[in-house]
Amino acid sequence: MLTKPVWITMSQKVLLNATEVNIILHRLACQLIEKHNDFSNTILIGIQPRGKYLANRLASMLKTDYKIKNLQLGHLDITFYRDDFRRSDKPLEANTTEMNVQVEDKKVVFIDDVLYTGRSIRAALTAIQSFGRPNEIELLTLIDRRFSRHLPIQPDYRGRQVDAINNEKVKVNWVENDGEDAVYVVKS
């Protein structure tokens, strides 16, 4: 059973520790297997920048722990498809799109770390059209910040649902990038 959040400082609390993240990742992997079986017609796509860590981890887990062969994985940069692209005074840093897969008539699973307003997913829906027309698109997210949506977008697979208010930020750390697997709620 998952533990309740623990306060680290006055402004930050642990929502998930490394063990809890690992348990959730295994659950999400099993849910994907249940729906997509051998993944012969499915492509996992990590939404850049932070969704790639979750996508890579799930792909590795599916291949290693669950012996899924021929798993297709891509990373999609949505920077120039965002509706707030031209609203920022500071230049945005584009990420790398790595799409060595054909999405035409395939089932696509978008993977992102946090679902907040839904605007990143809307941008991903537009961006994927540059690579073909998928037969079906699903959404997997580690953290679902409900009550924050600006668009009618909901995940098909969610690791944990969080009720964070607008002045709170959900921060996901990955060992590959941040030196630890953990999820924090940070008060601004």
N, C-alpha and C positions, 0 to 999 in steps of 0.2 A: 504494500500500500504506500502511496506517495505521502510524504510528510508535508506538514504545513510550512509556509515560507518562514525563513529565519532571518531576522534583521542582522546585517553585518555592520552597518553604520547608520547614522540618522537618515541618510538619503538613499540607501540601497538595501534590498533584501534578496536573499537567494530564493528563487522560485523552484528551480530544479538543480540538483547536484549531478555529478558525472554518472553515478549509478542510475539515477532516475532517467537521465537522458538516454542512457544505453537501453534501459527497459522499454522506453517509449519507441526508440528506433527499431527494436526487434518487433514490437507490436505493429508498427507501421509497415515493416517489411512483410510480416505475415498477412496483413490486410491486402497489400499489393499482390502477393502470391495468390491469395484467395480469389481476387478479381481477375488477374491477368495470367494465371497459370504459368506457362513457360515463357512468357514475354515475347513470343515470336512476332507478334503484331503490335508491340508496345514500345514506346520510346520514353525514357525519363529525361526531363529537361530541367536543369537547375537554372533558376533566374538569377542573373548576376546582379550585384556582387555576392551577397551572402547566401543565396540559395544553392550556390555551387557546392559549398561545404556539406550541406545536408544531402544533396543529390549524390555527391561522391561517396559519402559515408554509407548511404543506403545501397548504392550500386555495389560497393565493396562487400557489404554485409550479405546482399542477395547472392553474389557470386561465391563468396567464401563459406558462409555459414549455411546457406540454403541451396547451394550447388546449381544456381541458375546459370545456364550457358547462353552465350550470344546475346547478352544484355546490351541494349543500345542506350547510350548516354550522350547528351549534348548540354551545352551551356549557352544561354541566350542573353545577350546584352539588350536592355530595353531603354537605355539612356535617351536616345533620340526619338523615342516613341512616347515618352511621358508627356502628359498635358501641362506640366509645370516646367518643361524644358527651357523655355525662353523667359521665364519669370525670375530666374535667379540672377543676381548681380555678379556672383562669382562663377567662373567657368566650371562646368561639370566635367568630371573625369569619366571617359568612356571605358568600358571593360571589354574583354575579348569575347566574341561570339565563337563558339566551337561547335559547329553543327555539321559533323561528318556523317549525317544520317538523312534518310529521306522520310519526310513526315507525311507525304501524300498518302491518303487513305489509311493512315496508321492511327492507333490510339496513343495520345500524348498525355503524359502526366507532368504538369508543371509542378515544380518543387521550389518552395521558398521558406525561409526561416520563420518570418512573422507575417501574418495577414492582419493588416491594420485598416486602412481606408478602402482598399481594393483597387486603388489607382495603378499600382505596379502590375497587377494581374490584367487590368484593362490594357495597359501598354504591351504586355506579353501577348495578349490575344491579337493585337494589331501586328506586332513584330513577327509572330510565327507565320503570318500569311506570306512573308517574303520567301519562305522555304517550302510552300505548298499548302494544301488544304487537308488538315487532319480529318479523319472520320469522326473522332471524338476527343474531347479535351477534359481532363480532370485536374483537380487541384489538391496537392498535399502540402500541408504546412505544419511545422513543429508547434508554433504558438498561434492560436486564433484569438485576437483581441476583439471579442464581440463588443457590441455597442459603440463601435468606432467607425463603422462603415459609411462611406460616402456613396458607394455604388452597391447594387444588389448582387454581391459576389459572396459565395459561401464555399468552404472547403469540402471536398469529398472525403478526405482523410485528415484528421487533426490529431496532433500529439497531446496538446493540453489547451484548454480554453481558459482565458484570463480575463478578469474584469478589472482593467486598469483605467483609471480616469485620465483625462487629457493631459494633465501636467506630469504624468508618469510615462516613462519610456521602458519598453521591454528590450533588454540587451541579451543577445545570444552569443556566447563565446564558444568557439570551436578549438580543440587542441591544435589543429593544423595551422590556425591563424593567431589564436590568442593564448595558447599554452595551457588551456583547460577546457573541459566540456562543462558548461554551466549556463543557466538562464537566470538573469537578474531583473528585478523591477527597480528602476532608478527614478527617484523623485527629482524633478528639475527645480 
